[in-house]
Amino acid sequence: MKSYTGPATVLINAREIDAEVDMRQRTESVQVGSDSVPGPTSWDGRLTVPRKDGWAVESAARPHLLIGDRAGSFLISGGDPGSGEFSIQGSGEKPF
């Protein structure tokens, strides 16, 4: 799956926070001679958590996103913890 929009869970230590996400997988092309081949793959998107949990997510050292039975770690790349709206960049395997 190259994209996912729907419910998710943010894992912070032993705490679970309900979330909504809109995620995309991106694959860069790499030029090898005269050919263009698939290169590095990354994932990113929008994360929305309840406003009361925004600061906890923003200050978490190692947050993970859980979708179904798959988890992936992420970094916050922008947003507003007071509103619970974030842009995130995935690290490692995508959780969708």
N, C-alpha and C positions, 0 to 999 in steps of 0.2 A: 504494500500500500504506500503510495507516495504522498498522501495527505490524510488528515484526520481532523474532524470538527465534532466536539461533543464533550461528555463528562470525563473527568480525570480526577486523580487524587495526588496532592503534593505530599511527599513524605519528608518530614523534618525530624531527625532522630527517631523517636518512637511515636511521634504525633502524625495524624492523618488529617489533611485539610481538603475538603471538597473544592473542586475547581471546574472551570469550563475552559477548553482550549480550542485553538484553530492553528494546526501545525502543518508544516510542509517539509518534505525532503527535497534537497537540492543536490544535483550531481554536476560538477564542473567538467567541462571537456578539456582534454589536454592534447596539444598538437604533437604527434610523433611522426617526424618526417612529413609526408604529405597526407597523413591520416589523422583524423580527430577521434580519440578514444575516450571512454568514460574515465574520469579522474576521481578525485576525492569527493566523498558524499558527506553532507552535513544536514542537520535539521534545525528548524527554528519556528517561531510563530508568536502568537498572543496567548497569554495566560491571564485568567480572571479568577480571583479568589474573593471571598467575603471581605468587605472593608476592614472588619475587626481583625482579620488575619494578615493583612497586607504587610505590616511591619515585621511580623515573625518570618514571613517568606523572604522579604527583602534582606533581613539580617542573618539568614541561615547560612552556615558555612558550607554544607554539602546537601543542597536540596535535590530530591529526585521526583520525577514525574511518573506516576503509575497509571497505565491505561490497560484495563483488563488484567492479564497476568504478566505484562511486560513493563519493565522500569528502565528509565534513562536519567542520567544526571544532567543538570543544566546550570547555566549562568544567567543572571539577569543582565540584559543589555540596555534596558531603559524602562521607563514607566513611572508610576506614582504609587508608592505604598499606601498612601492615604485613601486612594480610590480602589486599591486591589487590582489594578490593571498593569500588566507588565509585558514587555517584549523579552523573549528568552532565546538563548542560543544553546542547542543541545551539545552534549559532549559524549562521544561514544555511540553505542547502538541506540537507534531510535526506539521509542516505546510504542509504536503503532505500526 
